[in-house]
């Protein structure tokens, strides 16, 4: 089988072909770098400028003077330590619930083969076609007066945790990975007398670390970047997340300090991506082949 590319090896061996290839490659890389890293640079540099320099037109590409104290001022004025703690609390709480319930659901659909399992999975995947904003009103009415227990969950972490528990996309990823696990491993565990739960804990989960890492990243980032739902369900300023807290305290705050606060709020998710980018790719492709 031959692999076809945009430029043949014979053309690439010629000086003109190499010149055209590397010229196009460099231009494309520079373009994509500017598109993706340009806004990040603009945000970080905006937090280092003075207020006059931020609002002036035309804007400056490089700060005239570096004002690193804008970041320390943003940390103090907007009480980012409290907002950061709240967001971490909500994010890792949602992560814990997702790992427990989504793994159980995916394992049941993949290995326990319940009645109407395919129909249940199909209905879960159908929910991915529904825009998130459409579900805001019914979800809000639900947490406002939870059926059966009749409790108001506003201003409590349960308002953030419960709607994020059953994530159809994460369940689908986990099920696809569990489907790719060789049956021989599970049969060997069953022969040794391991129960379904013991097989999940001792066999399935240890070899599912890549996909569990992906699900963990999605769960944390999903809560971290959310704005509309925490704004509706956490009106108490002492319990708000980073995004909502920065928005609530933005009145009267200079633009450069506000940009510095937004930069600080973006750093944790950027670090998570840079640290686990390989896990994301390996986890997403781990269930593609069986063996």
Secondary structure as UniProt FT lines:
FT   HELIX           9..13
FT   HELIX           15..46
FT   TURN            47..48
FT   HELIX           51..55
FT   HELIX           69..77
FT   TURN            78..79
FT   HELIX           80..107
FT   HELIX           108..112
FT   TURN            115..116
FT   HELIX           117..126
FT   HELIX           127..129
FT   HELIX           132..135
FT   HELIX           136..144
FT   TURN            147..149
FT   TURN            154..155
FT   HELIX           158..165
FT   HELIX           168..179
FT   HELIX           183..191
FT   TURN            192..193
FT   HELIX           196..199
FT   HELIX           200..204
FT   HELIX           206..208
FT   HELIX           209..225
FT   HELIX           228..233
FT   HELIX           237..239
FT   HELIX           242..248
FT   TURN            251..252
FT   HELIX           255..285
FT   HELIX           286..288
//
